[in-house]
């Protein structure tokens, strides 16, 4: 159980945020309010009042930042994206949990016990929870849509990585105890923090995988800054990048290490447009993943075999995840459109005993089970939309018109989206990155539409710039998403149910 200090930290964090907004620039204060709360506040602990979403380390910074920016600083935060597709996805994101509740009022009964049906007032709590979750997306779209803000995000990641590496290294050496020492409880299974004859850190996050992915983000940010900074600062960032790379290795998580191997060549050698287009392509793959998985296009057996040739223990873990996903997908097909709702109704249970027989890891399968296809497309569509729109605008503008930092941030954000397939690492900072990318893409579109002479002077017409082979659709991101959604629900409904 969390101790008194854990709840004190949750209560005092709005005051800390207010002090940051008074002393720092608005961009920097927003970044550190969301990132600091994620890294420092206690996991799992929260205030659970009736009819109100859980107030925890995610929701408290989100609500406080929105209140400070709108009520105290007078910022007008628009919640509607410019694109019609974005507005549709946002509407679905808020409305889908309401429909889910109304389609799951019946209980699920077993031979022993059962699960209650959802109540009408659960719909208000679910919709409010979704609205609170996406608040950093709105704030970043308004306040972090500039090249300066992108630089601030990268610097914040590096500084946070250096500071967080101290408790991380302590836990690698002594065992994961930080959360016990400060907040009085251990937030996960201790056996999962043991790997390769040692420990991997967890600090104040929900799992060691979350810490490892954060280490990846800080490492990628340091590498990007080492390339983009002036000569006198470059050597300093190279040293920092090497140090954070060692910290990433000590996290002992295979996934982030694989992401690092794929990202680093692009960050070091890739051009701005290439980085953005690769990020958009990864976002497309993530959105289409359930269909690709259902059609058998994802070679899961070959992947398990490859991992087995490297590490049999990791292959066993991967196979366990895949087996559970297959059972959860079969259960999700019974309510494919709007899902089973919360209160563990998305899990598979043994009918005779009433015991849960599945575990869930990936965010994609969680959303598919809880809110169905409408929930999946709205959430992952909103996350992918900034990268698709940014790639579309990047194809219409000269390279020098793009921010130096947009490419690396796009790749970091895309890596987070890919990690939502095996893990549930969707955190407020993910939404913050997505909002910053969306705001920047919309700013580029506005600038491009108001400066046709500039585009003509560079020889750029509306559909003249070449794209990557096989991904010409990146230029028409909005049309692609809307067509994909329409085809999914109108023309291929039997395939959707099958997947």
N, C-alpha and C positions, 0 to 999 in steps of 0.2 A: 504493500500500500504506500502511496506517496506520503511524504512527511509534510509538516506544516510549511517548511521552506519552499517546497514545490508549489504549493498554492499561493504562497507569498510572491513568488517570482511571476506567476501568472497575473496576479493582481497589480504588481508594480510595473509590469512591462509597458502599459499605456503611458505611465509617467515618464519612463525612460524614452519612449518614442517622442513624446511631446518635447522633451529636452533636446533630442536630436533635431527635430524640425525647427527649434528656436536657434540652434547654434550652427547647423550645417546648411548647405544649399538644399533646395527642395529635392533635387535628383538624388543627391547623396543620402539624405535622410530617408527617403522612400526605400532605396536599395537596402540600407542597413537595418531599417525597421523590419523588413520582411526576412532578409537573410539572417540577421542576428537572432530574431525570434525563433526561426527554424533551427539554428545551431545551438542555442543556449537554453531555451525553455524546456521543461520536463516533458517527455513523451507520455502518451496514454492518459496522463492526469488531465482533469478538466472539470468544469462546472456543468452539471447536467440537470437543467430545469425543465419542467413540463412545457411542451409546445414551443420550446426554443432549441435551436441546434446546439450541440455540444460546444462549449466555450473552452478551447484548448490552445495549444501552441500554434495551430494553424489559423483558427478563426479570430482569436483576439488581435493579433497584429493586422489582419486584413480589415476588420471592422474599424479598429482604431485609426489606421492610416487613412481610410476613406473618410472618417469623421473629421480628422484633423485637416485634410486637404480641402474638403468641401465646406465645413462649418467655420473653421478658424482661419484658413488661408484664402477662402473665397474662390477656390478653383471650380470652374464649371466642368465637371467630368461627364462626358457623353458616354452612354452605355451602348449605343448603337453603332456598329461598324458601318463604314461607308458602303460596302458592297451589299447587294441584296441577298446574296448567298450567306454572308456573314450574319445578317439580321435574321434570316430563317434559321440558321444553326443556333443562334443565341435563343430564339424563341423556343425551339425544340429542347434546348438544354434546360431551360427553366420549366417548361410545361410537361416534359416527359415523365418526371417523377410523380406528378399529380395524376396523370393517366395510369401510371403503374399502380398506384394505391387503389384506384377505383376498379382495376381489373384483378385485384388480389385480396378481396375482402373475405374470401373463404379460407378456413383453416386447412392445414395439412396434417392429417392424422396418421399415426402409426399404430401397430399393435399395442405398443406401450407409449403413451404420451402423444405429443404432436406439437405443431407450431401454430400460433394464432394467426388469424387473418389480419390484414392491415386495416387500421381504423381511419376514418375520414380525416381526422385532424392530423394524421401522419403526413397527409399530402402537403399541408402548409409547412410543416417542419422540413420535409424533404426539399420542397421548392426553395425555402429560405436557406437551407444548407447549400444548395447549388449556387444560389445568388451570392452568398458570402464567399464561397470557394473561388469565384471568378472575379472578385473585387480587385486583386492585384493586376489582372488582365486589363481592366478599365483604366486603372490609375497609370500603369506603365504606358498604355497607348497614348495617353494625353501628355505625360510628364517625361517620358524616357524615349521619345521618338527622334532624337538627334544624335549626331555623331559624338558629341561631347558626352551624352548620357551613356552611349555604348562603351566609350572609353572608361567611364566611371564604373560600369558593371564589371568589366574585365579587371580593373584595378582592385575593386572590392573583392572579387573572387580570389585574387592572389593574396591580398592582405589577410582575408579570412582563412585561406589555406595555411598560411604561415602561422597564424595564431592557433588554429585548431590542430595543427600538427603536433603541438606540445602535449596536450592530453592524449592524442592518438598514439604517440610514441610511448608515453607512459603506460598506456594499456597494452600495447604490443609487448612491453617488457614485463609488466607486473600482473596482467590479466585485466579484462574489462570491469572496472570498478567505479568509474567516475560517477555514474548515475546513482550507484549505491551510496557513495560517500556524500554526495550533495543532496539527492532527493529521496534516499531511503529505500529504494527498491531496484530490482533488476528487471529490465523491460522486455526481455525475451528469453528463449532457451539458452542457457549458458553453453551447452554442448555445441551449438551452432557457431559459437565464437572461437572454437578451437579448430585449427586448420594447419596441416603440414608440420605437426609437432610443436606448434606455438599458438599464439593468440592473434586474433584480428580485432581491431578496435570497433567500438560502438558508440562511446562517449554519451551524448544526450539524444541520439537519434533512435529510430525504431528497430534498426537491424544493422549488422555490419555491412551489408550490401549498400545501404544508404550512405554510409561513411565512405565506402570505396568509390561510389559514383561521384560523391562530392569531391573526393581527392582527384578523380579524373577531370572534373570541371576546372579545378584550380590549376592542375598541371597544363591543361590545354590553354587556359587563359595566360599562363606565364609564357608558354611557347609562343603564342600569338603576339604578346607584347615584346618578347625578345626579337621578333622579326620586324615589328612595326615601329619600335622606338628609335630615337636618334642614336648615333654611334656611341656617345659617352654613357648612355643608359643601357645599351644593349648587353654589355658584359654582365652587368648586375642581374638583369632578367634571365640571362642564360644560366647563371649560377642558381638562381631561385628555381628555374624550371628543372634543373638537374636534381635539386633537393626534393622538390615536390614529386618528381618522378620516382625517387627512391621511396618516399612515403606511400605512393600509390602501390608500388610493388609489395611493401610491407603490409598492406591491407589484405593481401592473400585472397583476392577475388578474381576469378578468371575473366568474367564478363567485362569489367572495366579495363582490364589489361588488353583484351582483344579490341575494344573500342579505341584504345590509345594507339594501337598498332595501325588501325585504319585511319584515324584522324590526323596523326602527326604529319605524315607526308603531305596531306592536303593543306594543313595549316602552314607548313614551312615552305612548300613549293607552289601550291595552287594559287591561281589568280582569283580575283574577287568574284568574277562571274562564275567561274568553275566551282568555287566553294559554295556559292548560293544555289547553283543548280543541283549539285550533288545533295545538298541538304534537302531541297525540295523533292528530289527523287526518293530519298529515304522516307520523307513524310508521306508520299503517295503509297509506298510499299506498306507502311504502318497502317494507313487507313484501309487498304485493301486486304490486310493480313487475314481476317476471318474467312473471306471468300477464297483466298489462295489456299488457306489451310483446309477448308471444306472441299475444295476441288482436288486436293492431293498434290498441288503444285509445290508446296513447301516440302522438301525432302527430309522429313524428320528422322527417318530411319538412317539415312546416309549421314546426317549430322550426328546422331548418337554414335554411329560406328566410328566416325572421325574422332569424336571426343574420347571414345573408349580406347583408341589407339594411343592417345596422349595421357589420359588419366582415367582409370577405371572407376574411381570413386566419384569423380565429377560426372561421368557418363551415367552412373547409377542414379545420381541426383536428377540429371536431366530427364532420364527415362521415367522417373517417378513423377516429375512435373507433367510430362506429356500424357501419361496414363490418367492422371487426375483431370487434365484439361479435356480429354476425350469423354470422361464420365460427366463432367460439368457441361460440356457442349451438348451431350445427349439430353441432359435435363433441361438445358436452356431452350432446346427446340420446341418443347411443349408450350412455351410462351415466348415465341421468337421476337415478336414485335416490341413489347413493352416490359418483358422480363418478369421475374418473380418477386421483386421488391426486397426490402431489407429484412432484418431479424433472422438472418441465416437461411431464409427460404430458397436462396440460390444454390445452397449446398445439396449434396446427395446424402441421404440417410439410409441406414439399414431399417427396413420396415419392421422386422421382428423385434429388434432391440431398441430402436429409436436413437442409436448412436450415429454420429456423423462419420462418414467413411471417406470423405474427400477433404483435401486442403487446397487452398488457392493462393497463387503467387502473383501471376501477371495481372496488371491493371486491366488489360483488354478483356480477359475472361471474367473478371469481377463485374465490369460494366455490362457485358453481354448477359450475365446471369441476373443482375439486379434490374437493369433498365432495358434490356433487349437491344434490337437493332437501332431503334430510334435513339436510345440513350448512347449507344456506341458511336453512331455517325455524328450526333450532335457534339459530343465531347471531343472525339478524336478529329472530327472535321474542324472544330474551332481551333484546336491545337495545330493542325496542319495548314490551315488557311494562311497564316502570316508568311510561312515559307513559300507557299505556292504563289501568293500575290507578289512577294518580293522577287521571286525568280522571273515572274512576268514583267515586272518593271525593269529588272536588271537587263533583260533582253532588248529593251527599247532605248536604253541610255548608254552613253559612252562610259568606259570603265572609270575615268576620272570623276564622273558625276556620282559615283557610289562611295559610301563611307568605307574607310580602310578597315573598320572593325566589324562591319556587317557580316562579312564572310565567316570569320572565326566564330562569332556569336551564333550565326545560323548553324554551323556544324555542331557546336556544343548543344544547342537546343534540339537539333535533329537526333543527336546521340541520346538525349533524354527521352525523346519519343520512341526510339528503337528500344530503349531499356524498359519501356512500359509493356513490352511483349513478355519478357521473362519475369519482370518484377513490377511492383506497384509504387515506383519512385516518382509519383505525381505529387508535387509539393507546391506551396505557394510561390516559391522562386521559379518553378517551371512556368506557371501562369504569368509571372512578371516578365520573364524572357519573351514569352509569346506575345504579350501586349506590346513590349518594346519593338519587336520585329513588325507587328501589324501597324503600329503607329508610324514607323519609318517607311514601310511600304506605301501607306496611304499618303504620306508627305511627298514621296517620290512621284506618285501618280498626280498629285495636285500640282507639283512643280513642273512636271512634264507637260500637263495639259495647258498650263499657263505660259509656257515658253516654247511654242512650236518653232519659232525661228531658231532657237538653240538646237533643237533636234534636227531641223533641216540642214543647219550648218555643219553638223557632224555626219550627214548622210543617213540619218536614222528615220525610216518611215515606219508606219504602224506595224507592219508585219515583215520587215526586211531582214532583221538580224538573225543569223543562224543560231540554232540551239544544239544541244547534245543529240546525237543520233538516238532515235527511239523515244525521245521525251519531248516532242514538239508540243505536246499538250500542256507543258508547263506554262506556256505563254497565255493560255486561256484557262487559268486556274478556276475561276468562278464557274465558267461553262462546264468544265470537267466535273467539278463536285456536284453541280446540280444535275447534269446528265447521269452521273453515276448513281445518285440517289433515286432519280426517277426510274432508271432501268432496274434498279434493285427492287423497288417496291411495286412497280407496275408490270414490268415485262418479265422479270425473273423471280417472281414470288416463290415458285416451287424450289428454286435453287437456294433462296434465302432460308426457307424452312429447313432444307436439307443440311445447310451449313450450321 
